[in-house]
Each structure stands twice: as structure tokens, then as C-alpha cells.
Amino acid sequence: MDKAFELEISNPKQGETRATASLTLPATPYELADALDKIRMDDLRGICSLENVYCELEYLPQFIIPNVNLYDLNHLAYRLYNMSEWELDCFEGMVIDRKSVV
């Protein structure tokens, strides 16, 4: 997996005229900081608004809330990025199975 997510992020506190930034996850700490600087986020652990443009795992975006902590999502992307094909298949089986239970 080359990239887990491609996102458009924005700062929800800016209202209608908010700036946006494109970001590919997993990202380095510097890439995250740069993207958050572009959208003028003061609190780097704050919640930003995001739109999922692309996800390697088609079933996954439905489980991600729109106002997610970017660092948490990047951590998930990093973990998915480092999984083997077998581990990704197991992960998909658990996620799909969990969805049918709920």
C-alpha cells in the first residue's frame, strides 16, 4: 500500500472562508505540521474538518468520523501502511464482520 488516504483538510473554526490543504497519509510530522499551518490551526492537537478524497481500502471511510483528530488518522494510516497483505485481509475481515454485527 503506497498511501492509505488522500485528504482535503480545513479549519472548522474559520467559517465559510476557511483555507484548505491537501494531504496524503501516512505523512511525516513535518508534512502534518505544514498542512496544519496552511489551514491556520493554532492547536496542533485540535480537530480539523476533512474530506476523504481517496482511500486505498474502499470499505474504511464509512467508519471515519468527519471531524477526526488528524494525528490519530495518520497513526491509523501508518499502521495500515506497514501491514502485510495477509494482515490487511485479516483487518478487512474483522471490520466487515463487525459492521454486520452492529
GUTORBA-119280 format. One record per atom (N, C-alpha, C): residue in one letter; atom name; y, z, x. Coordinates in steps of 0.001 Angstrom, whole numbers. Layout:
# GUTORBA-119280
<r rest="A" atom="CA" v="Y" w="Z" u="X"/>
...
This chain:
# GUTORBA-119280
<r rest="M" atom="N" v="-1164" w="0" u="849"/>
<r rest="M" atom="CA" v="0" w="0" u="0"/>
<r rest="M" atom="C" v="1237" w="0" u="902"/>
<r rest="D" atom="N" v="2069" w="-1029" u="790"/>
<r rest="D" atom="CA" v="3281" w="-1112" u="1606"/>
<r rest="D" atom="C" v="4389" w="-214" u="1088"/>
<r rest="K" atom="N" v="4552" w="-204" u="-202"/>
<r rest="K" atom="CA" v="5587" w="615" u="-819"/>
<r rest="K" atom="C" v="5066" w="1098" u="-2161"/>
<r rest="A" atom="N" v="5402" w="2316" u="-2502"/>
<r rest="A" atom="CA" v="4929" w="2854" u="-3773"/>
<r rest="A" atom="C" v="5901" w="2515" u="-4893"/>
<r rest="F" atom="N" v="7208" w="2653" u="-4617"/>
<r rest="F" atom="CA" v="8226" w="2442" u="-5644"/>
<r rest="F" atom="C" v="9425" w="1681" u="-5087"/>
<r rest="E" atom="N" v="10048" w="896" u="-5939"/>
<r rest="E" atom="CA" v="11388" w="363" u="-5694"/>
<r rest="E" atom="C" v="12243" w="887" u="-6831"/>
<r rest="L" atom="N" v="13362" w="1512" u="-6485"/>
<r rest="L" atom="CA" v="14189" w="2187" u="-7482"/>
<r rest="L" atom="C" v="15636" w="1752" u="-7420"/>
<r rest="E" atom="N" v="16323" w="1915" u="-8531"/>
<r rest="E" atom="CA" v="17780" w="1876" u="-8601"/>
<r rest="E" atom="C" v="18177" w="3295" u="-8994"/>
<r rest="I" atom="N" v="18951" w="3974" u="-8149"/>
<r rest="I" atom="CA" v="19333" w="5349" u="-8451"/>
<r rest="I" atom="C" v="20833" w="5431" u="-8701"/>
<r rest="S" atom="N" v="21242" w="6434" u="-9470"/>
<r rest="S" atom="CA" v="22656" w="6672" u="-9745"/>
<r rest="S" atom="C" v="22870" w="8160" u="-9977"/>
<r rest="N" atom="N" v="24124" w="8552" u="-9938"/>
<r rest="N" atom="CA" v="24510" w="9945" u="-10140"/>
<r rest="N" atom="C" v="24888" w="10136" u="-11603"/>
<r rest="P" atom="N" v="24123" w="10893" u="-12375"/>
<r rest="P" atom="CA" v="24411" w="11050" u="-13810"/>
<r rest="P" atom="C" v="25723" w="11786" u="-14084"/>
<r rest="K" atom="N" v="26259" w="12492" u="-13102"/>
<r rest="K" atom="CA" v="27495" w="13244" u="-13309"/>
<r rest="K" atom="C" v="28728" w="12354" u="-13269"/>
<r rest="Q" atom="N" v="28578" w="11078" u="-12903"/>
<r rest="Q" atom="CA" v="29714" w="10180" u="-12790"/>
<r rest="Q" atom="C" v="30041" w="9436" u="-14078"/>
<r rest="G" atom="N" v="29237" w="9573" u="-15094"/>
<r rest="G" atom="CA" v="29524" w="8915" u="-16371"/>
<r rest="G" atom="C" v="29288" w="7416" u="-16326"/>
<r rest="E" atom="N" v="30125" w="6659" u="-17050"/>
<r rest="E" atom="CA" v="29961" w="5209" u="-17218"/>
<r rest="E" atom="C" v="30182" w="4416" u="-15928"/>
<r rest="T" atom="N" v="31058" w="4883" u="-15050"/>
<r rest="T" atom="CA" v="31427" w="4117" u="-13851"/>
<r rest="T" atom="C" v="30648" w="4549" u="-12611"/>
<r rest="R" atom="N" v="29445" w="4998" u="-12778"/>
<r rest="R" atom="CA" v="28694" w="5525" u="-11641"/>
<r rest="R" atom="C" v="28195" w="4426" u="-10706"/>
<r rest="A" atom="N" v="28171" w="4777" u="-9425"/>
<r rest="A" atom="CA" v="27672" w="3870" u="-8397"/>
<r rest="A" atom="C" v="26153" w="3892" u="-8405"/>
<r rest="T" atom="N" v="25546" w="2792" u="-7962"/>
<r rest="T" atom="CA" v="24092" w="2715" u="-7878"/>
<r rest="T" atom="C" v="23684" w="2343" u="-6456"/>
<r rest="A" atom="N" v="22438" w="2632" u="-6133"/>
<r rest="A" atom="CA" v="21875" w="2271" u="-4833"/>
<r rest="A" atom="C" v="20415" w="1886" u="-5030"/>
<r rest="S" atom="N" v="19955" w="933" u="-4241"/>
<r rest="S" atom="CA" v="18548" w="531" u="-4249"/>
<r rest="S" atom="C" v="17813" w="1323" u="-3182"/>
<r rest="L" atom="N" v="16578" w="1681" u="-3488"/>
<r rest="L" atom="CA" v="15805" w="2493" u="-2565"/>
<r rest="L" atom="C" v="14327" w="2153" u="-2706"/>
<r rest="T" atom="N" v="13647" w="2033" u="-1583"/>
<r rest="T" atom="CA" v="12204" w="1806" u="-1552"/>
<r rest="T" atom="C" v="11540" w="3086" u="-1053"/>
<r rest="L" atom="N" v="10539" w="3560" u="-1804"/>
<r rest="L" atom="CA" v="9821" w="4774" u="-1425"/>
<r rest="L" atom="C" v="8398" w="4431" u="-1016"/>
<r rest="P" atom="N" v="7829" w="5063" u="-15"/>
<r rest="P" atom="CA" v="8377" w="6211" u="681"/>
<r rest="P" atom="C" v="9519" w="5802" u="1605"/>
<r rest="A" atom="N" v="10484" w="6700" u="1737"/>
<r rest="A" atom="CA" v="11661" w="6467" u="2558"/>
<r rest="A" atom="C" v="11782" w="7575" u="3600"/>
<r rest="T" atom="N" v="12461" w="7270" u="4686"/>
<r rest="T" atom="CA" v="12720" w="8278" u="5713"/>
<r rest="T" atom="C" v="13806" w="9225" u="5212"/>
<r rest="P" atom="N" v="13938" w="10394" u="5814"/>
<r rest="P" atom="CA" v="15023" w="11298" u="5424"/>
<r rest="P" atom="C" v="16401" w="10651" u="5546"/>
<r rest="Y" atom="N" v="16599" w="9796" u="6550"/>
<r rest="Y" atom="CA" v="17883" w="9121" u="6724"/>
<r rest="Y" atom="C" v="18139" w="8101" u="5623"/>
<r rest="E" atom="N" v="17098" w="7403" u="5191"/>
<r rest="E" atom="CA" v="17245" w="6449" u="4091"/>
<r rest="E" atom="C" v="17589" w="7172" u="2791"/>
<r rest="L" atom="N" v="16956" w="8318" u="2549"/>
<r rest="L" atom="CA" v="17280" w="9114" u="1369"/>
<r rest="L" atom="C" v="18732" w="9588" u="1412"/>
<r rest="A" atom="N" v="19132" w="10130" u="2557"/>
<r rest="A" atom="CA" v="20495" w="10634" u="2703"/>
<r rest="A" atom="C" v="21518" w="9516" u="2511"/>
<r rest="D" atom="N" v="21224" w="8332" u="3039"/>
<r rest="D" atom="CA" v="22125" w="7194" u="2892"/>
<r rest="D" atom="C" v="22259" w="6781" u="1429"/>
<r rest="A" atom="N" v="21133" w="6703" u="730"/>
<r rest="A" atom="CA" v="21164" w="6324" u="-689"/>
<r rest="A" atom="C" v="21928" w="7354" u="-1517"/>
<r rest="L" atom="N" v="21704" w="8632" u="-1241"/>
<r rest="L" atom="CA" v="22416" w="9683" u="-1977"/>
<r rest="L" atom="C" v="23902" w="9672" u="-1655"/>
<r rest="D" atom="N" v="24257" w="9326" u="-428"/>
<r rest="D" atom="CA" v="25662" w="9197" u="-54"/>
<r rest="D" atom="C" v="26315" w="8044" u="-812"/>
<r rest="K" atom="N" v="25586" w="6936" u="-976"/>
<r rest="K" atom="CA" v="26115" w="5775" u="-1695"/>
<r rest="K" atom="C" v="26427" w="6097" u="-3156"/>
<r rest="I" atom="N" v="25643" w="6979" u="-3758"/>
<r rest="I" atom="CA" v="25895" w="7319" u="-5164"/>
<r rest="I" atom="C" v="26730" w="8596" u="-5297"/>
<r rest="R" atom="N" v="27222" w="9089" u="-4165"/>
<r rest="R" atom="CA" v="28120" w="10241" u="-4111"/>
<r rest="R" atom="C" v="27500" w="11504" u="-4726"/>
<r rest="M" atom="N" v="26279" w="11793" u="-4278"/>
<r rest="M" atom="CA" v="25618" w="13035" u="-4685"/>
<r rest="M" atom="C" v="26001" w="14119" u="-3688"/>
<r rest="D" atom="N" v="26632" w="15179" u="-4162"/>
<r rest="D" atom="CA" v="27026" w="16281" u="-3286"/>
<r rest="D" atom="C" v="25837" w="17175" u="-2958"/>
<r rest="D" atom="N" v="25065" w="17500" u="-3959"/>
<r rest="D" atom="CA" v="23909" w="18369" u="-3787"/>
<r rest="D" atom="C" v="22692" w="17496" u="-3493"/>
<r rest="L" atom="N" v="22224" w="17508" u="-2257"/>
<r rest="L" atom="CA" v="21134" w="16619" u="-1871"/>
<r rest="L" atom="C" v="19817" w="16962" u="-2546"/>
<r rest="R" atom="N" v="19717" w="18145" u="-3133"/>
<r rest="R" atom="CA" v="18510" w="18506" u="-3882"/>
<r rest="R" atom="C" v="18729" w="18327" u="-5389"/>
<r rest="G" atom="N" v="19848" w="17743" u="-5752"/>
<r rest="G" atom="CA" v="20165" w="17544" u="-7164"/>
<r rest="G" atom="C" v="19293" w="16483" u="-7807"/>
<r rest="I" atom="N" v="19449" w="16347" u="-9072"/>
<r rest="I" atom="CA" v="18669" w="15379" u="-9833"/>
<r rest="I" atom="C" v="19509" w="14127" u="-10031"/>
<r rest="C" atom="N" v="18950" w="12985" u="-9685"/>
<r rest="C" atom="CA" v="19656" w="11725" u="-9891"/>
<r rest="C" atom="C" v="18943" w="10948" u="-10987"/>
<r rest="S" atom="N" v="19651" w="10013" u="-11542"/>
<r rest="S" atom="CA" v="19088" w="9164" u="-12580"/>
<r rest="S" atom="C" v="18476" w="7948" u="-11893"/>
<r rest="L" atom="N" v="17286" w="7553" u="-12304"/>
<r rest="L" atom="CA" v="16662" w="6409" u="-11644"/>
<r rest="L" atom="C" v="16040" w="5458" u="-12644"/>
<r rest="E" atom="N" v="15974" w="4214" u="-12205"/>
<r rest="E" atom="CA" v="15273" w="3181" u="-12954"/>
<r rest="E" atom="C" v="14212" w="2616" u="-12034"/>
<r rest="N" atom="N" v="12982" w="2656" u="-12481"/>
<r rest="N" atom="CA" v="11883" w="2148" u="-11671"/>
<r rest="N" atom="C" v="11870" w="631" u="-11771"/>
<r rest="V" atom="N" v="12156" w="-39" u="-10657"/>
<r rest="V" atom="CA" v="12177" w="-1491" u="-10628"/>
<r rest="V" atom="C" v="10778" w="-2045" u="-10375"/>
<r rest="Y" atom="N" v="10022" w="-1347" u="-9514"/>
<r rest="Y" atom="CA" v="8678" w="-1799" u="-9154"/>
<r rest="Y" atom="C" v="7833" w="-592" u="-8776"/>
<r rest="C" atom="N" v="6573" w="-625" u="-9169"/>
<r rest="C" atom="CA" v="5628" w="408" u="-8748"/>
<r rest="C" atom="C" v="4308" w="-273" u="-8417"/>
<r rest="E" atom="N" v="3788" w="36" u="-7249"/>
<r rest="E" atom="CA" v="2521" w="-538" u="-6797"/>
<r rest="E" atom="C" v="1385" w="-209" u="-7775"/>
<r rest="L" atom="N" v="1413" w="990" u="-8336"/>
<r rest="L" atom="CA" v="388" w="1432" u="-9282"/>
<r rest="L" atom="C" v="969" w="1329" u="-10692"/>
<r rest="E" atom="N" v="589" w="295" u="-11415"/>
<r rest="E" atom="CA" v="1204" w="-37" u="-12698"/>
<r rest="E" atom="C" v="1147" w="1095" u="-13729"/>
<r rest="Y" atom="N" v="135" w="1907" u="-13677"/>
<r rest="Y" atom="CA" v="-58" w="2967" u="-14659"/>
<r rest="Y" atom="C" v="822" w="4190" u="-14399"/>
<r rest="L" atom="N" v="1407" w="4311" u="-13228"/>
<r rest="L" atom="CA" v="2078" w="5540" u="-12828"/>
<r rest="L" atom="C" v="3475" w="5774" u="-13426"/>
<r rest="P" atom="N" v="4333" w="4765" u="-13590"/>
<r rest="P" atom="CA" v="5704" w="5027" u="-14054"/>
<r rest="P" atom="C" v="5806" w="5769" u="-15387"/>
<r rest="Q" atom="N" v="4842" w="5611" u="-16263"/>
<r rest="Q" atom="CA" v="4897" w="6297" u="-17553"/>
<r rest="Q" atom="C" v="4829" w="7814" u="-17419"/>
<r rest="F" atom="N" v="4374" w="8297" u="-16268"/>
<r rest="F" atom="CA" v="4254" w="9733" u="-16049"/>
<r rest="F" atom="C" v="5444" w="10324" u="-15292"/>
<r rest="I" atom="N" v="6394" w="9490" u="-14890"/>
<r rest="I" atom="CA" v="7536" w="9953" u="-14104"/>
<r rest="I" atom="C" v="8744" w="10081" u="-15021"/>
<r rest="I" atom="N" v="9315" w="11277" u="-15069"/>
<r rest="I" atom="CA" v="10468" w="11513" u="-15927"/>
<r rest="I" atom="C" v="11702" w="10811" u="-15359"/>
<r rest="P" atom="N" v="12628" w="10372" u="-16206"/>
<r rest="P" atom="CA" v="13791" w="9611" u="-15729"/>
<r rest="P" atom="C" v="14704" w="10394" u="-14776"/>
<r rest="N" atom="N" v="14843" w="11687" u="-14947"/>
<r rest="N" atom="CA" v="15723" w="12484" u="-14087"/>
<r rest="N" atom="C" v="14888" w="13334" u="-13138"/>
<r rest="V" atom="N" v="14191" w="12667" u="-12244"/>
<r rest="V" atom="CA" v="13289" w="13332" u="-11317"/>
<r rest="V" atom="C" v="14041" w="13672" u="-10022"/>
<r rest="N" atom="N" v="13601" w="14717" u="-9341"/>
<r rest="N" atom="CA" v="14148" w="15043" u="-8030"/>
<r rest="N" atom="C" v="13661" w="13972" u="-7058"/>
<r rest="L" atom="N" v="14566" w="13328" u="-6383"/>
<r rest="L" atom="CA" v="14239" w="12212" u="-5507"/>
<r rest="L" atom="C" v="13335" w="12626" u="-4347"/>
<r rest="Y" atom="N" v="13516" w="13827" u="-3839"/>
<r rest="Y" atom="CA" v="12676" w="14305" u="-2743"/>
<r rest="Y" atom="C" v="11233" w="14507" u="-3200"/>
<r rest="D" atom="N" v="11056" w="14990" u="-4425"/>
<r rest="D" atom="CA" v="9706" w="15151" u="-4972"/>
<r rest="D" atom="C" v="9033" w="13794" u="-5159"/>
<r rest="L" atom="N" v="9782" w="12829" u="-5686"/>
<r rest="L" atom="CA" v="9225" w="11497" u="-5892"/>
<r rest="L" atom="C" v="8903" w="10833" u="-4553"/>
<r rest="N" atom="N" v="9740" w="11042" u="-3559"/>
<r rest="N" atom="CA" v="9470" w="10491" u="-2234"/>
<r rest="N" atom="C" v="8212" w="11125" u="-1633"/>
<r rest="H" atom="N" v="8034" w="12414" u="-1866"/>
<r rest="H" atom="CA" v="6829" w="13083" u="-1368"/>
<r rest="H" atom="C" v="5576" w="12493" u="-2031"/>
<r rest="L" atom="N" v="5635" w="12257" u="-3332"/>
<r rest="L" atom="CA" v="4518" w="11620" u="-4027"/>
<r rest="L" atom="C" v="4260" w="10234" u="-3441"/>
<r rest="A" atom="N" v="5325" w="9458" u="-3227"/>
<r rest="A" atom="CA" v="5176" w="8114" u="-2668"/>
<r rest="A" atom="C" v="4549" w="8169" u="-1282"/>
<r rest="Y" atom="N" v="4973" w="9132" u="-474"/>
<r rest="Y" atom="CA" v="4410" w="9286" u="865"/>
<r rest="Y" atom="C" v="2916" w="9614" u="796"/>
<r rest="R" atom="N" v="2556" w="10511" u="-123"/>
<r rest="R" atom="CA" v="1131" w="10875" u="-265"/>
<r rest="R" atom="C" v="308" w="9672" u="-729"/>
<r rest="L" atom="N" v="828" w="8907" u="-1701"/>
<r rest="L" atom="CA" v="120" w="7725" u="-2177"/>
<r rest="L" atom="C" v="1" w="6673" u="-1074"/>
<r rest="Y" atom="N" v="1059" w="6515" u="-300"/>
<r rest="Y" atom="CA" v="1098" w="5548" u="788"/>
<r rest="Y" atom="C" v="9" w="5823" u="1821"/>
<r rest="N" atom="N" v="-320" w="7090" u="2024"/>
<r rest="N" atom="CA" v="-1300" w="7474" u="3036"/>
<r rest="N" atom="C" v="-2724" w="7588" u="2509"/>
<r rest="M" atom="N" v="-2940" w="7287" u="1244"/>
<r rest="M" atom="CA" v="-4296" w="7347" u="681"/>
<r rest="M" atom="C" v="-5082" w="6080" u="1019"/>
<r rest="S" atom="N" v="-6375" w="6260" u="1189"/>
<r rest="S" atom="CA" v="-7261" w="5106" u="1371"/>
<r rest="S" atom="C" v="-7486" w="4448" u="2"/>
<r rest="E" atom="N" v="-8076" w="3264" u="10"/>
<r rest="E" atom="CA" v="-8378" w="2576" u="-1256"/>
<r rest="E" atom="C" v="-9280" w="3437" u="-2141"/>
<r rest="W" atom="N" v="-10251" w="4073" u="-1533"/>
<r rest="W" atom="CA" v="-11162" w="4934" u="-2287"/>
<r rest="W" atom="C" v="-10400" w="6093" u="-2923"/>
<r rest="E" atom="N" v="-9508" w="6732" u="-2154"/>
<r rest="E" atom="CA" v="-8712" w="7845" u="-2682"/>
<r rest="E" atom="C" v="-7791" w="7376" u="-3804"/>
<r rest="L" atom="N" v="-7211" w="6179" u="-3667"/>
<r rest="L" atom="CA" v="-6363" w="5637" u="-4734"/>
<r rest="L" atom="C" v="-7171" w="5373" u="-6000"/>
<r rest="D" atom="N" v="-8395" w="4882" u="-5849"/>
<r rest="D" atom="CA" v="-9269" w="4664" u="-7006"/>
<r rest="D" atom="C" v="-9587" w="5990" u="-7698"/>
<r rest="C" atom="N" v="-9872" w="7025" u="-6918"/>
<r rest="C" atom="CA" v="-10146" w="8351" u="-7481"/>
<r rest="C" atom="C" v="-8901" w="8892" u="-8193"/>
<r rest="F" atom="N" v="-7747" w="8733" u="-7572"/>
<r rest="F" atom="CA" v="-6490" w="9184" u="-8172"/>
<r rest="F" atom="C" v="-6255" w="8483" u="-9508"/>
<r rest="E" atom="N" v="-6447" w="7165" u="-9538"/>
<r rest="E" atom="CA" v="-6270" w="6412" u="-10771"/>
<r rest="E" atom="C" v="-7233" w="6904" u="-11845"/>
<r rest="G" atom="N" v="-8480" w="7152" u="-11461"/>
<r rest="G" atom="CA" v="-9455" w="7654" u="-12429"/>
<r rest="G" atom="C" v="-9039" w="8990" u="-13011"/>
<r rest="M" atom="N" v="-8509" w="9875" u="-12178"/>
<r rest="M" atom="CA" v="-8065" w="11177" u="-12678"/>
<r rest="M" atom="C" v="-6852" w="11040" u="-13588"/>
<r rest="V" atom="N" v="-5906" w="10181" u="-13227"/>
<r rest="V" atom="CA" v="-4689" w="10011" u="-14027"/>
<r rest="V" atom="C" v="-5016" w="9357" u="-15364"/>
<r rest="I" atom="N" v="-5811" w="8290" u="-15333"/>
<r rest="I" atom="CA" v="-6173" w="7598" u="-16573"/>
<r rest="I" atom="C" v="-7008" w="8505" u="-17461"/>
<r rest="D" atom="N" v="-7963" w="9243" u="-16888"/>
<r rest="D" atom="CA" v="-8794" w="10171" u="-17650"/>
<r rest="D" atom="C" v="-7945" w="11270" u="-18263"/>
<r rest="R" atom="N" v="-6970" w="11782" u="-17518"/>
<r rest="R" atom="CA" v="-6089" w="12848" u="-18006"/>
<r rest="R" atom="C" v="-5247" w="12350" u="-19170"/>
<r rest="K" atom="N" v="-4820" w="11103" u="-19109"/>
<r rest="K" atom="CA" v="-3998" w="10533" u="-20176"/>
<r rest="K" atom="C" v="-4789" w="10476" u="-21482"/>
<r rest="S" atom="N" v="-6078" w="10148" u="-21423"/>
<r rest="S" atom="CA" v="-6876" w="10043" u="-22633"/>
<r rest="S" atom="C" v="-7156" w="11412" u="-23248"/>
<r rest="V" atom="N" v="-7101" w="12467" u="-22425"/>
<r rest="V" atom="CA" v="-7334" w="13823" u="-22929"/>
<r rest="V" atom="C" v="-6099" w="14338" u="-23656"/>
<r rest="V" atom="N" v="-4917" w="14011" u="-23144"/>
<r rest="V" atom="CA" v="-3655" w="14538" u="-23706"/>
<r rest="V" atom="C" v="-3299" w="13833" u="-24940"/>
